[in-house]
Every structure is written in structure tokens, then in C-alpha cells.
């Protein structure tokens, strides 16, 4: 898996943690989760299929929310070089949309989103890497 794929897998894991925060993810929630994450992360420039990554996440074992969250954040930190400010904003948007997909947004979900925003805020990508992409 490339670094970019790892970042996308990580946000998929984190979004799944949000979906699971208020209990088991039902079939209808799985579909909505898939649609939200795929729509937000789809990019014609990626050499991988986002829906395949999401499918893997949805069909994984029942890892608890805290373990899933920590794994996702570890992957983001590990691959921080590729984490642009725009990708951070996209990741936050994914988390918020997943939480809002089935009202109401619970305190547990909101606390996880707030924690994510705080945790990702301090993670800086490589500005030289991004300048090269813009050229």
C-alpha cells in the first residue's frame, strides 16, 4: 500500500470508528458510510480504487472504537508527508458527514470528531512535497 493509500485507509478507519461510536453499524449505515467516504475521497489522479479500501474497512472484524481510532491516527502520523491542508479539511468533512448521516449526532460521536480535529491540527505535511505537486 502506498503512503497516499495508507492515508485514505486511515481516514476510512477513523470514519468507521465514528459510525461505530454509538453502537453496531447496521447495513443501511454501511451503505451510507461507503457512499460518503467514496464521494469525498474520489480523485481521478489516484492509482487505486477508494471503494476497494472502503469495502475492506466495512468488512473488517469488530475492533473497538478506541483501537480503530488509534490505528488510524498512527497511520496519518506515519504518512504525514503526504497530508496537505486540503486533505486535512477533506478528512474532517468525512468525519462530520459520517456522524451526521444518522441523526442525532451523539455526544460520543461529537467527542471523537473534536478529538480528531485537535489531533490532526498539529500534524504537518511536507510543504516542499506539496510545492512540487503544484508545479
C-alpha positions in Angstrom: 0.0 0.0 0.0 1.4 3.4 -0.9 1.5 6.3 1.6 -1.5 8.0 -0.1 -3.4 4.8 0.1 -2.5 4.4 3.7 -3.8 7.9 4.5 -7.1 7.1 2.8 -7.3 3.8 4.6 -6.6 5.6 7.8 -9.4 8.1 7.3 -11.7 5.3 6.3 -10.9 3.6 9.6 -11.5 6.8 11.6 -14.8 7.4 9.8 -15.8 3.8 10.6 -14.9 4.5 14.3 -17.3 7.4 14.2 -20.0 5.2 12.6 -19.4 2.6 15.3 -19.2 5.0 18.2 -22.9 4.8 19.0 -23.2 1.0 18.5 -23.1 -1.6 15.8 -23.1 -0.4 12.2 -26.3 -1.5 10.5 -26.5 -2.5 6.8 -28.1 0.8 5.8 -25.4 2.7 7.7 -22.7 0.7 5.9 -24.0 1.8 2.5 -24.3 5.4 3.6 -20.8 5.2 5.1 -19.4 3.8 1.8 -21.1 6.4 -0.3 -19.9 9.4 1.9 -16.3 8.2 2.1 -16.1 7.3 -1.6 -17.6 10.6 -2.7 -15.3 12.7 -0.5 -12.1 10.8 -1.3 -12.6 10.0 -5.0 -10.0 11.5 -7.2 -9.1 10.8 -10.8 -5.4 11.1 -10.1 -5.3 8.2 -7.7 -3.9 5.0 -9.0 -6.1 3.0 -6.6 -9.8 2.3 -6.1 -11.1 4.1 -3.0 -14.2 1.9 -2.9 -12.0 -1.2 -2.5 -10.4 0.3 0.5 -13.8 1.2 2.0 -15.0 -2.3 1.3 -12.1 -3.7 3.3 -12.8 -1.4 6.2 -16.5 -2.2 6.3 -15.9 -5.9 6.3 -13.2 -6.0 9.0 -13.7 -7.6 12.4 -15.3 -5.8 15.3 -12.3 -3.9 16.6 -13.3 -1.4 19.3 -13.6 2.3 18.5 -10.5 3.3 20.5 -8.3 0.8 18.9 -9.6 1.7 15.4 -9.1 5.5 16.2 -5.6 5.0 17.4 -4.6 2.9 14.4 -6.0 5.5 12.0 -4.1 8.3 13.7 -0.9 6.3 13.8 -1.2 5.8 10.0 -1.8 9.5 9.5 1.2 10.5 11.6 3.4 7.8 9.8 2.4 9.2 6.4 2.2 12.9 7.3 4.5 13.9 4.4 1.5 13.5 2.1 -1.0 15.2 4.4 -1.9 18.5 2.7 -4.0 21.2 4.4 -6.7 20.4 1.8 -6.6 16.7 2.6 -6.9 17.5 6.3 -10.1 19.5 5.5 -11.4 16.7 3.5 -10.8 14.2 6.3 -12.6 16.4 8.8 -15.5 16.8 6.4 -15.7 13.0 6.0 -15.8 12.5 9.8 -18.5 15.1 10.2 -20.7 13.7 7.4 -20.4 10.2 8.7 -21.5 11.4 12.1 -24.5 13.3 10.6 -25.5 10.5 8.3 -27.9 9.1 11.0 -29.3 11.7 13.4 -28.8 12.7 16.0 -25.0 13.2 16.4 -24.4 11.6 19.8 -22.0 13.1 22.4 -19.7 10.1 21.8 -19.5 10.9 18.1 -19.0 14.6 18.6 -16.3 14.0 21.2 -14.5 11.7 18.7 -14.8 14.4 16.0 -13.5 17.1 18.4 -10.6 14.8 19.4 -9.8 14.2 15.7 -9.8 17.9 14.9 -7.4 18.6 17.7 -5.2 15.6 16.9 -4.9 16.3 13.2 -4.4 20.1 13.7 -0.8 19.6 14.8 0.2 17.2 12.1 2.1 19.0 9.3 2.7 17.6 5.9 5.9 18.3 3.9 5.4 21.8 2.3 8.2 21.1 -0.2 6.4 18.0 -1.4 3.3 20.0 -2.0 5.0 22.8 -3.8 6.4 20.2 -6.2 2.9 18.9 -6.9 1.7 22.4 -7.7 4.4 22.9 -10.4 
